[in-house]
Each structure stands twice: as C-alpha cells, then as structure tokens.
Amino acid sequence: MTLPLRVLHIAAFGVAALACLAAVPRVRQFTDTETRIGLTGLLLCSGVWAATHALRLVAPTDGLKISLYMIGLLVGFASVGAWLYFCSAYTGHDYHRRPLFRQSVLALYLSVAGLKLTNPVHSLYFTTTFSTTPFAHLSIDPSPIHWVLTGLAYALTAVGFYMLYETFTESYLDTRLLGGLVGVTAIPVAFDILAYTEVGLFIKFNYEPLGVAVFAVGALFVIDDQFVAVPQFWRNRVIEALDDAVVLITDDRIVRDVNEAAAVTFPELADAVGSPLSEVCPSFAAALDNDEDIIAVEDEVHTRYYLLETSPIGDGPERAGEVLICTDVTEVERQRRELQRQNEQFDDFAEAITHELRNTLSIAQGYLDLVSDGMSVATPIETREACATARESLGRMDRIVADLTTLARYGQTVDSTEFVDPVVVAEIADERLDASGPALTVHGDREVAADESRLIKLFSNCLGFAAATDASELSVDVGPETVEVVCNGEPIPAEHADRAFEYGEAVPNAETGLFLPTIQTLCRVHGWSVCLDSSYPDGVKLVIQNVRTRSGTDADFITPEAQST
C-alpha cells in the first residue's frame, strides 16, 4: 500500500504540473490582455508549485527536499496574487489596476517571503520531521504563524471565488458546468485539512495545485467556448461604464443583460432578461429587421429619438451575440427633421406660387386685356362681366397671399404644446369667419395637446374647406389618438384622393384652393399626420392621427346653425 500511495502522489502532482503548463498556450483565446496575464500567472505558479511537490517525493536528500518546499512556499503564495489578478480581470473589476491594492499585495508578499526565507534562522514558520505514515517522507510541521498566513491566503482566495460566482450568476448563461469546475478547485482544501489533522491517507502537503490543474483542463480544453464568452456578458466590464443605454442579446435575440441606463430609458427592459427582444421591445427588433439606425420612442410629452448601433460579441465560434447601444440624438434628429420639413415646405411654396398665383394672375390679366382690346366694340354688360371676373381673380390672389402668409407664420414646428379645449377653439374659429359658414359641431370629452393659435387656424381652414365644397355641416370628433373632421359637401373623386393635399391640386373644385395643403402643414408642425378617408360616401372625411389627448370637458360645441338643423 505504501509504494502505490507514494507513486500515486508523485503521479498526481506530476500530471497536475504538466496540465497547468500545457494549458498556458490556450490562454491566448482571451482577447483581454489582463485576463491572459492573470490566468497565465496562475497556471505557471500552480504548475511550478505542483512540480516542487512531485520532486520533493523523489529528491535524494533532506536539504534538497527543504529547498523544494521553500520554493513551493514562495510560488504557492504568489499563486494567490495571480488568482486574484485573474479573477478581477476576468470578472471586469479594476482591483488589479488600483495602485493601493497592487502596492499592498506586493508589500504583503515581500514580508511573507522574507519570513519564509529566513525560517532556517528562526524556525518560526515551520519545522521538519521524518514521517513513515502513510509512507516515508519529510514531514512539515507548521507553526501558528503558518496557519495565520494560510488562513489569510484562503480568505483572499475566497474573495476570488466570490467574484467568479457573482459573474456566473449575472451572466445569464448556463454556467452550471463552469461553476462546478470552480467548485472542484476548492476541493483540495479539504485534503489539506484532512492531512494536517492526520485523518485518512493524506500527507502534510498543499493539494491546491491539483484543483487548479482540474480547473485548467476543464475550462480551457472541455468548455473553453463558454469560459471565454462569460466575461463578455458581465455588466461592470462591458456596459455599466457607458452612459448610453446598452442591451446585450444572443444571436437568436434573447435579452441577456441590460445596463441601468437602458432600464431607465426603456422601462420595459428592466425585467426583460431571458425574454425575446421582439416581445419586450418591438421597436428594437423592428429596427434590426429593417436595418434602421433611428428609433423613435413616444412618451407622454415628446417623441425622443435614439441612434441604434450594433456590435458583435466575439468572433467566429466564440461569438456570443450582439451588443446594442442606444444614444439619445433627439435634438439632432429633431433639427434634421425640421430642416427636411422646411425644405419640403419651401418646395410647396414654390409650387403654390407657380400654380396658384400665376394661374390666377393669368386669368385676371386675360380679362383685363379683353376689356382693353374690346373697349370700343364690347357692350357695357360684357365689359362689366370681364371686370368682375378680373376682380374675382384678384380677390382669389389676395386669399392665396393670405394663405401663404399663414403657412409662413405658422409653418414652424411647434416647440411646446399645452392641453387646449377643442370646444373653445371651435368657438373662436367660427367667430372669425367673414361670413356664415357650415354648421359646426365638436364631439368628445377630451382636450388636445396643441399650440392653440395653430389649432384655431386648423379649424378655420377646415371650415373654409367645408364652405368651399358647399357643405352645410361640419363635425369634429376628438378621440383618444385621432381627430376626425367630416363635412357633407362635395366629395373628392377617388382618382384625385392621392393628390388632395398637394399644392396646385385644388380638389374637389378650384374654390378649395390651399385649404387642404394648409391643413396638412398645420398638422405636421404638431407631429400629426392627416389622411383622406376615401371610403366615406357622404362627403369628405379627414382623419388626423398621432394626436395626444386627455379627458377634459364633457360638453359638445354646437353652432347656432347646427342647433337649427
């Protein structure tokens, strides 16, 4: 039994030394330099430490055995520092970079090393005896100082274990096998306790190198892909250092981690870990599907815009997903959209001037030329009719100029809004009509977030359009997110519906002029959209969408004309 047990110890520590040293080249899989340095140092220290144990059992003299033991003490205590360095770097902490920690660890190591190296002089750290149980070997009898320093080493090692298990818990990967390997690393501590309490067939050796060898082989050769991938999911290392919202997802778009900024900016992501991105945040998934880089998020007050950037996590077989970074670009995007809208509006102005003013001016000029050329032969009635037509054309020009002035004055995007009562707005718009218009009715008990002056102009243009189509009734229905405007006037032909809001396309008749384009502009400056419900059979129905409303007044507004009907 004695010989096989001795051979077993020599073989175990010899294999452990070879395993640690053989695992060193595998460390280059890590892209992070500091993690590579820490793990390489741990493997080298553990390999040398295990080698000194194996050589002690075959060394021919006691002096050589003690020298090997001293080397093992120094390298073994150094492995604790390498372990902490690796754990800190692997889990994304910066303890290994802090000057105070580095200097303290160095001072501690030099003090302990000095104590160990001078042991032959004071024998305060250990003494040696010859033991034959369970086989002949040089036995080390540690002093109380040894146990104090050993306890300190175990405490520091436990800190590293805590950092690793914290990382595995927060990584949201299946790290059970990896966690089991780390647990195996700590098992040899039990062997140490059994050996120094003289229980079982263990000798007074440090068995820790065996645990490190198992960890190295298992982590770097068996489950190396997961071992390399885990730290890239750790929040302190990757995402919490960023002020922008960051979301980590797998290749099949399962949310794996979010930072605090993402949870605050997008509350739906706060408890989204483990859920499909398309379910918890459809806007993100849609942007990825459509290769869009701008996400619009609406809140109770404004629409905010975020630049979405993506980056892969790992390469090739080590790829573990994607990181999504959302940067708030609201102001820049608003300015860009406002500039784009203004450019479109300038083009509309040019088209309006070309089609409206020039055409009207040509009509007036034609009739004035007719009067001038036929003054001597035309009858008074013909002359009066030509002058009346020219006067109407000039009046139309005046209205066009007024409409363009309205567009220029109210065509800027609204900076701020307040909730206004559409009933009050309808009263003001109706009172400002030059002549009696269609019967106006406002339905609904909701207030609208708008610029009041622009909303008055919007209602006024709706009344003007209704009057131009010979409508006798105009109703406004305010819903939760829409405002529907309906009049019973001349309907717009289906073939003209797609051009109803274009400048120079007065539909359904020339009298409607710029009413619909102006309505569209006043909607756009609020961030609303307007469309024509071409399926409405009894007149014209406009649907204004993306309107923010809230419960307010419960009284409908009805003009006297509407009451009489």
C-alpha positions in Angstrom: 0.0 0.0 0.0 2.9 2.3 0.8 4.5 2.2 -2.6 1.3 2.6 -4.7 0.3 5.6 -2.5 3.7 7.2 -2.9 3.6 6.7 -6.7 0.0 8.0 -6.8 1.1 11.2 -5.1 4.1 11.6 -7.4 1.9 10.9 -10.5 -0.9 13.2 -9.4 1.4 16.2 -8.8 3.4 15.5 -11.9 0.3 15.3 -14.1 -1.0 18.5 -12.4 2.2 20.3 -13.2 2.2 19.2 -16.9 -1.6 20.0 -17.2 -1.1 23.6 -15.9 1.9 24.2 -18.2 0.2 22.6 -21.2 -2.8 24.9 -20.7 -0.8 28.1 -20.9 -0.9 28.3 -24.8 -4.7 28.1 -24.6 -4.9 31.3 -22.7 -4.4 33.3 -25.9 -8.1 32.7 -26.7 -8.9 35.6 -24.4 -8.8 39.0 -26.2 -8.4 40.8 -22.9 -4.7 41.2 -22.1 -5.1 41.5 -18.4 -7.2 38.3 -18.2 -4.5 36.5 -20.2 -1.8 37.8 -17.8 -3.7 36.8 -14.7 -4.5 33.3 -15.9 -1.0 32.7 -17.3 0.5 33.7 -14.0 -1.9 31.4 -12.1 -1.1 28.4 -14.4 2.6 28.9 -14.2 2.7 29.3 -10.4 0.4 26.3 -9.9 2.5 24.2 -12.4 5.8 25.1 -10.6 4.1 24.6 -7.2 2.9 21.1 -8.2 6.3 20.2 -9.7 8.0 21.1 -6.4 5.7 18.7 -4.6 6.4 15.9 -7.0 10.1 16.5 -6.9 10.1 16.6 -3.1 8.9 13.0 -3.0 11.8 11.8 -5.3 14.6 14.2 -4.0 17.5 12.2 -2.6 18.4 14.5 0.3 16.6 16.3 3.1 18.3 19.6 2.2 17.0 19.4 -1.4 13.6 18.5 -0.2 13.5 21.5 2.1 14.8 23.8 -0.7 12.0 22.5 -3.0 9.5 23.1 -0.2 10.7 26.7 0.2 10.4 27.3 -3.5 6.9 25.8 -3.3 6.0 28.1 -0.4 7.1 31.2 -2.4 5.4 30.2 -5.6 2.3 28.9 -3.9 1.8 32.2 -2.1 2.4 34.1 -5.4 -0.3 32.0 -7.0 -2.8 33.6 -4.6 -1.9 37.0 -6.1 -2.1 35.6 -9.6 -5.5 34.1 -8.7 -6.9 37.4 -7.5 -5.5 39.3 -10.5 -7.1 36.8 -12.9 -10.5 36.9 -11.0 -10.5 40.7 -11.0 -9.7 40.9 -14.7 -12.0 38.1 -15.8 -15.0 39.4 -14.0 -14.5 43.0 -15.1 -13.3 44.6 -11.8 -10.5 47.0 -11.7 -9.0 46.0 -8.3 -5.9 44.6 -10.1 -5.2 48.1 -11.5 -5.6 50.1 -8.4 -2.2 51.3 -7.1 -3.1 50.9 -3.4 -4.1 47.2 -3.9 -1.1 46.4 -6.0 1.3 48.0 -3.6 -0.3 46.4 -0.6 -0.2 43.0 -2.2 3.5 43.4 -3.1 4.3 44.6 0.4 2.5 41.6 1.9 4.2 39.1 -0.4 7.7 40.5 0.3 7.0 40.4 4.1 5.8 36.8 3.9 8.6 35.7 1.6 11.1 37.2 3.9 9.6 35.3 6.8 9.7 32.1 4.9 13.2 32.5 3.5 14.6 33.2 7.0 12.9 30.2 8.6 16.2 28.3 8.8 17.4 31.0 11.1 14.3 31.5 13.4 12.2 28.4 12.7 9.1 30.5 13.4 7.3 29.4 10.2 7.8 25.6 10.2 9.9 22.7 11.4 10.6 19.4 9.8 10.4 15.8 11.0 10.8 12.5 9.3 7.5 10.5 9.0 6.7 7.0 7.8 3.0 7.4 7.7 1.4 6.6 5.3 4.9 6.3 3.6 8.3 7.6 4.3 8.6 11.3 3.6 9.9 14.6 5.1 7.0 15.9 7.1 6.4 19.6 7.6 5.2 20.8 11.0 3.7 24.3 10.6 3.8 26.9 13.3 0.9 29.2 14.4 2.3 31.9 12.1 2.0 29.5 9.2 -1.7 28.9 10.0 -2.4 32.6 10.2 -0.9 33.2 6.8 -2.6 30.2 5.4 -5.9 31.5 6.7 -5.2 34.8 5.1 -4.4 33.0 1.8 -7.6 31.1 2.0 -9.6 34.3 2.7 -8.1 36.1 -0.3 -8.8 33.0 -2.4 -12.4 33.1 -1.3 -12.7 36.7 -2.5 -11.7 35.4 -6.0 -14.3 32.6 -5.8 -17.0 35.2 -4.8 -16.1 37.4 -7.8 -16.4 34.3 -10.1 -19.7 33.1 -8.8 -21.1 36.6 -8.9 -20.1 36.8 -12.5 -21.7 33.4 -13.3 -24.9 34.4 -11.6 -25.2 37.7 -13.5 -24.0 36.4 -16.9 -27.4 34.7 -17.6 -25.6 31.9 -19.5 -25.9 28.3 -18.4 -22.7 28.3 -16.2 -23.5 25.3 -14.1 -20.7 23.2 -15.5 -18.3 26.1 -15.3 -19.4 26.8 -11.7 -18.8 23.1 -10.9 -15.3 23.3 -12.2 -14.6 26.3 -9.9 -16.0 24.3 -7.0 -13.6 21.4 -7.8 -10.8 23.9 -7.5 -11.6 24.3 -3.8 -11.9 20.6 -3.0 -8.1 20.1 -2.3 -8.5 22.5 0.6 -10.4 19.6 2.3 -7.4 17.4 1.6 -5.2 19.9 3.3 -7.4 19.8 6.4 -7.5 16.0 6.5 -3.7 15.8 6.1 -2.9 18.2 8.9 -5.5 16.6 11.2 -3.9 13.2 10.3 -7.2 11.8 9.1 -7.0 9.4 6.1 -4.1 8.6 3.9 -3.0 12.2 3.1 0.4 13.6 3.9 1.2 17.2 5.0 1.2 18.6 1.5 -0.5 21.5 -0.1 -3.0 19.9 -2.5 -4.2 23.1 -4.1 -2.3 22.6 -7.4 -4.4 19.6 -8.1 -7.6 21.7 -8.1 -6.0 24.3 -10.3 -5.0 21.6 -12.8 -8.5 20.2 -13.0 -9.9 23.8 -13.5 -7.3 24.5 -16.2 -8.0 21.3 -18.1 -11.8 21.5 -17.8 -12.1 25.2 -18.5 -9.6 25.6 -21.3 -10.0 22.2 -23.0 -13.5 21.0 -22.4 -15.8 24.0 -22.1 -13.4 26.7 -23.5 -16.0 28.5 -25.6 -18.3 29.2 -22.7 -15.3 30.0 -20.4 -14.2 32.7 -22.9 -17.7 34.0 -23.5 -18.8 34.6 -19.9 -16.9 37.7 -19.0 -18.2 39.5 -22.1 -21.7 39.4 -20.5 -20.6 40.9 -17.2 -22.1 44.3 -16.6 -19.2 46.2 -15.0 -16.8 45.2 -17.7 -19.0 45.9 -20.8 -22.0 48.0 -20.2 -22.2 49.8 -16.9 -19.3 52.0 -17.8 -21.3 53.6 -20.6 -23.8 56.4 -20.1 -25.8 55.2 -23.1 -28.5 52.6 -23.0 -26.9 49.2 -23.7 -28.7 45.9 -24.3 -26.9 42.5 -24.7 -28.7 39.9 -26.8 -27.9 36.4 -28.1 -27.8 35.6 -31.8 -31.5 34.5 -31.6 -32.3 37.8 -30.0 -32.9 36.8 -26.4 -32.1 39.6 -23.9 -29.2 38.6 -21.8 -28.3 41.8 -20.0 -29.1 45.5 -19.8 -27.4 48.3 -18.0 -29.1 50.8 -15.7 -29.3 53.4 -18.3 -31.3 51.1 -20.6 -33.7 50.1 -17.8 -34.3 53.8 -17.0 -34.7 54.9 -20.6 -36.7 51.8 -21.7 -38.6 50.6 -18.6 -39.9 47.6 -20.5 -36.3 46.3 -20.5 -35.9 46.4 -16.7 -37.2 42.8 -16.2 -36.6 41.6 -19.8 -33.6 39.3 -19.2 -34.3 35.9 -20.7 -37.2 37.2 -22.9 -37.3 37.6 -26.7 -36.4 41.1 -27.7 -39.4 41.2 -30.1 -41.8 40.7 -27.2 -40.4 43.2 -24.7 -39.2 45.9 -27.0 -40.7 45.5 -30.5 -39.2 48.8 -31.7 -35.7 47.4 -31.3 -36.5 44.2 -33.1 -38.2 46.1 -35.9 -35.2 48.4 -36.3 -32.8 45.4 -36.5 -35.1 43.7 -39.1 -35.3 46.8 -41.3 -31.7 47.9 -40.9 -32.8 51.2 -39.4 -30.5 53.2 -37.2 -33.0 55.6 -35.6 -35.6 54.5 -33.1 -38.5 56.8 -32.2 -39.9 56.5 -28.7 -43.0 58.4 -27.7 -43.7 59.4 -24.1 -46.5 61.4 -22.5 -44.9 64.7 -23.6 -42.5 64.3 -26.5 -41.1 61.9 -29.0 -37.4 61.1 -28.4 -35.0 59.7 -31.0 -32.2 57.2 -30.4 -29.3 56.2 -32.6 -29.1 52.4 -32.6 -25.6 50.9 -33.1 -24.8 47.2 -33.0 -21.6 45.3 -32.5 -21.0 41.5 -32.3 -19.8 40.0 -29.1 -16.9 37.7 -30.0 -15.9 36.4 -33.4 -16.3 33.1 -35.2 -17.1 30.1 -32.9 -16.6 32.4 -29.9 -19.4 34.7 -31.0 -21.9 35.1 -28.2 -24.4 37.6 -29.5 -24.7 41.3 -30.1 -24.5 44.5 -28.0 -27.0 47.2 -28.8 -26.0 50.7 -27.9 -28.7 53.5 -28.0 -27.5 57.1 -27.9 -30.0 59.9 -27.4 -29.9 62.0 -30.6 -33.3 63.7 -30.0 -32.2 67.3 -30.6 -30.1 66.4 -33.7 -32.9 64.3 -35.2 -35.5 67.0 -34.5 -33.3 69.6 -36.2 -32.8 67.3 -39.1 -36.5 66.5 -39.5 -37.4 70.2 -39.1 -34.9 71.1 -41.8 -36.2 68.4 -44.0 -39.8 69.5 -43.4 -38.9 73.2 -44.1 -37.2 72.2 -47.3 -40.3 70.4 -48.4 -42.4 73.3 -47.3 -40.2 75.7 -49.4 -40.8 73.4 -52.4 -44.5 73.5 -51.7 -44.4 77.3 -51.5 -42.7 77.5 -54.9 -45.3 75.1 -56.3 -48.1 77.1 -54.8 -46.8 80.3 -56.2 -46.4 78.7 -59.6 -49.7 77.1 -59.8 -51.9 79.4 -57.8 -50.7 82.9 -58.2 -49.5 82.6 -61.8 -52.7 80.9 -62.9 -54.9 83.4 -61.1 -52.8 86.3 -62.4 -53.0 85.0 -65.9 -56.8 84.8 -65.7 -57.0 88.4 -64.4 -54.6 89.6 -67.0 -56.5 87.9 -69.7 -59.8 89.5 -68.8 -58.2 92.9 -68.4 -56.6 92.6 -71.9 -60.0 91.6 -73.2 -61.6 94.7 -71.7 -58.7 96.9 -73.1 -58.8 95.4 -76.6 -62.6 95.4 -76.9 -63.4 98.7 -75.2 -64.6 100.2 -78.4 -66.8 97.2 -79.6 -67.8 95.5 -76.3 -71.1 96.1 -74.8 -71.3 97.6 -71.2 -72.6 94.2 -69.9 -69.6 92.3 -71.4 -67.2 94.9 -70.0 -68.7 94.6 -66.6 -68.6 90.8 -66.7 -64.9 90.9 -67.7 -64.1 93.4 -65.0 -66.0 91.3 -62.4 -64.1 88.2 -63.4 -60.8 90.0 -63.1 -61.9 91.4 -59.7 -62.7 87.9 -58.5 -59.3 86.7 -59.7 -57.6 89.5 -57.8 -59.7 88.6 -54.8 -58.6 85.0 -55.1 -54.9 86.2 -55.3 -55.5 88.1 -52.1 -56.8 84.9 -50.4 -53.8 82.9 -51.7 -51.4 85.5 -50.4 -53.2 85.3 -47.0 -52.9 81.5 -47.1 -49.2 81.6 -47.9 -48.7 84.1 -45.1 -50.5 81.7 -42.7 -48.1 79.0 -43.8 -45.1 81.1 -43.4 -46.2 82.3 -39.9 -47.4 79.0 -38.6 -45.3 76.6 -40.6 -42.5 76.2 -38.0 -42.6 73.1 -35.9 -44.2 73.5 -32.5 -41.7 73.7 -29.7 -44.1 73.3 -26.9 -47.8 72.4 -26.5 -50.5 72.6 -23.9 -53.8 70.9 -23.5 -56.5 73.1 -25.0 -60.2 72.6 -25.1 -61.3 72.0 -28.8 -64.7 73.4 -27.9 -63.3 76.8 -27.1 -61.0 76.6 -30.2 -64.0 75.8 -32.4 -65.9 78.8 -31.0 -63.0 81.1 -31.8 -62.5 79.7 -35.3 -66.3 80.0 -36.0 -66.4 83.6 -34.8 -63.5 84.6 -37.1 -65.3 83.6 -40.3 -66.1 86.5 -42.5 -69.5 85.1 -43.4 -71.8 82.5 -42.1 -70.3 79.0 -42.7 -71.5 75.5 -42.3 -73.0 74.3 -39.0 -70.0 73.3 -36.8 -70.3 70.6 -34.1 -67.5 69.3 -31.9 -68.0 65.9 -30.2 -65.9 64.4 -27.5 -64.9 65.0 -23.9 -61.1 65.2 -24.5 -58.6 68.0 -24.6 -55.9 68.2 -27.3 -52.2 68.9 -26.8 -51.5 71.6 -29.3 -50.4 75.1 -30.0 -53.7 77.0 -29.6 -53.2 79.6 -32.3 -52.3 76.9 -34.8 -55.2 74.7 -33.8 -57.5 77.7 -34.4 -56.0 78.1 -37.8 -56.5 74.4 -38.5 -60.2 74.6 -37.5 -60.6 77.8 -39.6 -59.2 76.1 -42.7 -61.5 73.1 -42.1 -64.4 75.5 -42.0 -63.1 77.2 -45.1 -62.8 73.9 -47.0 -66.3 72.8 -45.9 -67.7 76.1 -47.2 -65.8 75.8 -50.5 -67.4 72.4 -51.0 -70.9 73.8 -50.3 -71.2 71.7 -47.1 -74.0 72.6 -44.7 -72.5 70.7 -41.7 -69.0 70.1 -40.4 -68.4 67.8 -37.4 -65.2 67.3 -35.4 -64.9 64.1 -33.3 -62.0 64.1 -30.8 -60.9 60.6 -29.9 -58.0 59.2 -27.7 -55.4 59.4 -30.5 -57.3 60.8 -33.5 -59.4 63.7 -34.6 -61.9 63.1 -37.4 -63.2 66.0 -39.4 -66.3 65.3 -41.5 -68.3 67.6 -43.8 -71.3 66.8 -46.1 -70.1 68.8 -49.0 -68.9 67.8 -52.5 -66.9 64.6 -52.2 -63.4 64.2 -53.6 -63.3 61.8 -56.6 -61.3 58.6 -55.8 -58.9 59.3 -58.7 -57.9 62.6 -57.0 -57.7 61.4 -53.5 -53.9 60.7 -53.6 -53.3 64.3 -54.7 -55.7 66.0 -52.4 -53.0 67.6 -50.2 -50.7 68.7 -53.0 -50.2 72.3 -53.8 -51.7 73.3 -57.1 -54.2 70.4 -57.0 -57.4 72.1 -55.6 -59.9 69.3 -55.2 -62.8 68.7 -55.4 -63.1 72.2 -57.0 -61.0 75.3 -57.6 -62.6 77.1 -54.7 -60.9 74.8 -52.1 -57.6 76.4 -53.1 -54.9 75.9 -50.4 -57.2 74.7 -47.6 -56.1 71.0 -47.7 -52.4 71.7 -48.1 -52.6 74.2 -45.3 -54.4 71.7 -43.1 -51.7 69.2 -43.7 -49.0 71.7 -42.8 -50.7 72.7 -39.6 -50.9 69.0 -38.7 -47.3 68.3 -39.5 -46.0 71.1 -37.3 -47.6 69.3 -34.4 -46.2 66.0 -35.3 -49.5 64.7 -36.5 -50.4 63.1 -39.8 -53.6 63.6 -41.8 -55.2 61.4 -44.5 -58.3 61.3 -46.5 -60.8 58.5 -45.8 -61.7 57.9 -49.5 -64.3 55.2 -48.5 -66.5 57.8 -46.8 -69.6 58.1 -49.1 -71.4 61.2 -47.8 -68.9 64.0 -48.3 -65.3 64.4 -47.2 -63.7 62.8 -44.1 -60.3 63.8 -42.8 -58.5 61.6 -40.2 -55.8 63.3 -38.1 -53.6 60.7 -36.4 -50.9 60.6 -33.7 -52.8 63.3 -31.7 -52.2 63.3 -27.9 -55.4 63.9 -26.0 -56.6 63.6 -22.4 -60.0 63.5 -20.7 -61.3 67.0 -20.3 -64.5 68.8 -20.9 -67.7 66.8 -21.4 -69.6 69.5 -23.2 -70.1 69.4 -27.0 -69.9 72.6 -29.0 -72.7 73.3 -31.4 -73.0 76.4 -33.5 -76.4 78.1 -33.8 -76.6 76.9 -37.4 -76.1 73.3 -36.2 -78.7 73.8 -33.5 -81.2 75.0 -36.0 -80.7 71.8 -38.1 
